Structures are given as C-alpha cells and as structure tokens.
Amino acid sequence: MINTFTDLLNRITVLAGGLVVPGGQPAGGGTGAGAGTTGEVAAGAAGYAPVGDPGMAGMLITMLPFLAIFVGMWFLMIRPQRKREKKLKELQATIKAGDNIVTSSGMFGKVADVGTDCLVVEMGISGRTVKIPVLKSDVLGVREPVLTPPPKEVE
C-alpha cells in the first residue's frame, strides 16, 4: 500500500515538474513515511520517464471520429451550400432591366428598373401589368415562365 502511494506520489511530482504545494514544500516532497525527497523522485522517475505525453495521444484518438464527422459534414453540406449562395449572389448582382425573373415567392416578372438593393418588377399578363418593388435578395433566378395551355379533355 505504501509503495503504491509512493509510486503515485512520484508520478504526480514528475508530471507537476516540481510545483510547490500550498504548504511551501515541493510537490511530492514531505517528511511522511514513504515520501521521498526530490532527489529520490528524480532518480525514480528516470526509469519510467515518458517519451511523449500519453494523455495527448489518447485525446487525439478519441477526437478523431468527431473530426472525421466534421470534415465529412463540411464537404457534404456546408461547402456546396456556400457555393450555391455565392452563385446566387453573383446572379442577383448581374440582373439588368429587361430580364425575366422568378422571386422567392414563385412570382414571375420582368425587370423594369434596377436600384442598388431593390428592383422594380413588372408583373401581370395581357397588358394588365403592375409594377412592384422587389428586393434583389428575393430573386431566385433569371428565367421566363413556361405558360402551357390547359389540358384538353379526352372524350
């Protein structure tokens, strides 16, 4: 029991690097039974001095799956989303008067005027049009509506 305690105390002293405990004595040094001096600790530590910090390697091995999941999520979700956002911002910046657009609400229109952050969009058909201001950020794409005739009834 005393040898186990002494060994534990020696290891703590080696890891602490000679820190001073609140009593004013060096860590591991004391006058109790089995507590050696710092010279004995250094001599005892020479036999099992770690080459590297084993706690750090264990921590890295434990964190490796989390890191792999994060990298996978980055390449599968975050990176493609950022590419789409960048492409959409470029499209919104290049809109000019006369372009046919579709808004985020699904409404089609023709751009009548372009401002810094707002567009004036002409919406409607057959000469009955309305001009509505729309934010550039609400534009999803530049395309014309596909107007198909209603399906014919089959007799």
Secondary structure, 3 states (H helix, E strand, C coil): CHHHHHHHHHHHHHHHCCCECCCCCECCCCCCCCCCCHHHHHHHHCCCCCCCCHHHHHHHHHHHHHHHHHHHHHHHHHHHHHHHHHHHHHHHHCCCCCCEEEECCCCEEEEEEECCCEEEEEEEECCEEEEEEEEHHHEEEECCCCCCCCCCCCC
